[in-house]
Amino acid sequence: MRKRRAARVLLFDPSGAILLIRFEIPREGGDFVFWALPGGEMEPVETEIDAARREIREELGLDLAMEGPIRVDTNQFLHQGEMVDNTDTFFRAACERDAPKLIGFTAAEIRIMKEIRWWTPDELDAAAEQLFPADLPAWVRGLLSQ
């Protein structure tokens, strides 16, 4: 099983909506579609905060101040036929609603990252497609009530 470390960012607009990226991962039997926080795999020499900043620059074209880490989560999943033992470190940031632009960095990212969307807590609760992390709706509500 491959070990993977990733940094992700809860990116809020001034109204408290959170930005998610829609992914479509090709798989036998149909694409795996889900919404996830911006971020991604850390490079071997990076710190978590450096990876979070790099990922936000590469995916959304933003240089932002970050708060955190605010949470660490572990999970396992199948990716390209290989099981991955994953550790996500989460940060928090804010920007204006019109600031992010989905640009992607690698050809692989550009193929699977389909769109960005701001979600209110109510929209997260009613989401029909899968969200990652799975407890994101409750987590966002908790952060906004602090």
N, C-alpha and C positions, 0 to 999 in steps of 0.2 A: 504494500500500500504506500502510495506516494504521500509524503508530508508536504503541506502547503501552508504558508502564512499569508494573510491578506489584510489590507487596511481598507476600511469603508467609512463613508462620511454621511451623516445625517445632515442634509443641507436644507435649511429652512428659509422661506421668504418672510417678509415683514408681517404677513398675516398669520403665520404659523403653519402654512402648507409645507409639505416636504417633497423634495424632488426624487423621483425614481426613474430608472432606465428600464425600458422593455427589451427583453432578450428573446431571441428565437434560436434555439440550439438544434441543429439538424440531428435527428436520431432515427434509427430504423423504426418504422411504424408511425412516424410523424414527428414533427418538431416539438421540442419541449419549450413552452412559452411561459415566461415569468417576469415579474417586476422586481428589481433589486436596487439597493442603494448604490450610488457611484462608488467606485473603488476597484481594487483588484489585487493581484498577487504581488507580494513584496519581492524585490530583488535581494540576493543573498547579503549584500553589504548595507542595506538600508535599515534605518530605524522605522518604527511604525509611523511616526509623524511625517517623516520624509516621504514614505511611500504614499501616505494619504494625500500630501500636497502634490506629489508627482501625478498621481492618478487623476486628481481633479483638474490639473493643468492639461493632461493628455486627453481626457474624455470630454471635458466641458470648457476648456480654454480659460480657466479662472485661477487666479492666485489669491488665496483666501487665508485669513487668520483661522486657526483651528483651536478648539477646546478639547482637552482630553489627554489620554484615552478615557472614555466614559463607560466602556463595557468591553469585555472579551468574551467570545462565544466559540465553542467548538462544535463541529459537525462532520459528517462523512457523506460523500456523494460520489456518483459515477460520472466521470468526465472523459470523453473520448475513449471509452472502453476500459478505463482504469479507475479503481477506487482511490479516492483522495481523502486523507485525514486532514481536515482543514481547521485552522484557527483564524478567526476574524477579530481584528481590533478596531473598535469604532471610535470615531471622532465626531464633533459637532461643529458646524459652521453656518454662516448666514450670507445671503446675497439678495440683490433685487431680483424680482421675478423674471425680468427680461435679460438678465446677465448670462445665464448658461446657454451654450450652444453645443449640441451633440456633434463632436468632431471625430471621436475615435482616434486611435494612434496607430495600431497595426492593421494590416489587411484583415486578420481574423476578427478583431474587434469591430471593424466597420461592417463585416458580413453579419454579425450576430446582434449588434446593438441597433435596434430599430427606431426608437423614439424616446424622448423624455417627456415627463408629465408631472405637473404639480398636483399633489393629492392633499385634500383636507382630511382631518381625522375621520369624519363621517364617510368620506369616499373610501378610505382605507378599510373601514368596517364592512362596507358593502362590496368590496372588490370581488369580481367573479374569477379573475385569473390569480394564480399563485403569487404570493408575496414572500420575499426573503429579507430579513429573517421572518419566520412564521408569526412571531408575536409582535411584529412591527406596529400594528394598530394600537395595542395596549401600551406599548413602550412609548410611542409618540405622545399619546394622551398624558402619560405620566410625566414626560419631560416638559410638556407645555403647561402642566399644572404647578410646576415648581416655581 
